[in-house]
Amino acid sequence: MENKLQQLTQKLYDEGLEKGRAEAERLVAEAKTNAAKIVKEAEAQAARLKVQHEDASYTYFHAGDVRFADLHADGVLDERDKTIIGDPNPDFTGSFANRFTMGRFALDVLCTFKCGGDVYNYQRQTLESMTDTYNQTGAVMNRWRHEGQVTDMPKAVYGDPMGNSRFSSRWIEDGSFFKLKNVRLSYVWPINNVFIQGVTFWAGASNLLTLTKYLGPDPDVSMQTGVLYQGIDNGLLSHGRSYQIGVKLNL
């Protein structure tokens, strides 16, 4: 009888755990698609999700906190609720170039693109965490202030006791992009004498246009060249727009 009771208890626990995981996967997918959601008080009271402190006491989530997925389905948000939430490897990348000519004019165009590949926007995490007195971006002006407010920015609490700014899918973004990488217009001046066999005047621009949903300065970013640092935006100088002019002399 005792063995049957243990088996029944384990079965109910496993079923609850599986349901919790399914719900967590749904919330993670929703968060990656629509950014982090903010908890309403009714939802917080129903979920009763909490964090445990070093003195074994608990603090419950309330309205204005970020909605996290309880993967372990035990009502406590801790290390056991961590899961894989991103992949920095793109599905595919590519580029194409072309030259258009008309008379003595030539237009060279280079475009690059990337499809897929998640980016951890550490820079945005730092500038939107609202955990201390550091400067923040203007996005925090839309932070949660009252029940019923529609926003994806949690409430501001000094020290962030609930860990709303912790590493989560809130900071993982799609790094897909299309770039007009280089454009160059040139003109060949037909001159031929003892000293000069031709002159080309040209003007160009780099990183002229970027189409992306990424919220950082540039989705084409990595913290370092090492394989473990790919897809991390820690605020390094991005590829800015630049313009060039020049003259080429054929001697």
HUTA-V469267 format. One line per field, one symbol per residue. ss: DSSP state (H for helix, E for strand, - for the rest). psi: psi as a letter, one per 20 degrees, with the letter a starting at -180 (. if undefined). burial: # if it has 24 or more other C-alpha atoms within 12 Angstrom, else .. A space follows every 10 residues. Layout:
ss: ???
psi: ???
burial: ???
//
This chain:
ss: -HHHHHHHHH HHHHHHHHHH HHHHHHHHHH HHHH---E-- HHHHHHH--E EE-----EEE -----E---- -----E--HH H--------- -EEEEEEEEE EE--EEEEEE EEEEE--EEE EHHHHHH--- -------HHH HH-------- ---------- --------HH HEEE--EEEE EEEEEEEEE- -------EEE EEEEEEEEEE EE-------- -E----HHHE -EE------- -EEEEEEEEE -
psi: ghghgggggh ghggghgggg gghghghghg hhgjrqqppq hhgghghkqr qprhjjrqpq qapirqoqpn hiljjpoahi jqrpjroipq gqrrqqqqpp qocjqpoppp qqqppaoqpo mhghghjjhk ibjqqrrihi ikqphqpipo qjprqpppim hikhjrprih jpqpjqrppn gppppqppon poahhpiqpp pqqrqqlhpp oqipiahpim qqgaiqhijq konkjqprnr pqqqqrpppo .
burial: .......... .......... #..##.##.. ##..###### ...#..#### #........# ########## ########.. #...#####. .......... ......#### ########## ########## #........# ..##...... ######.... ########## ########## ########.. .........# .#.#####.# #..####### ###......# #####..... .......... .
//
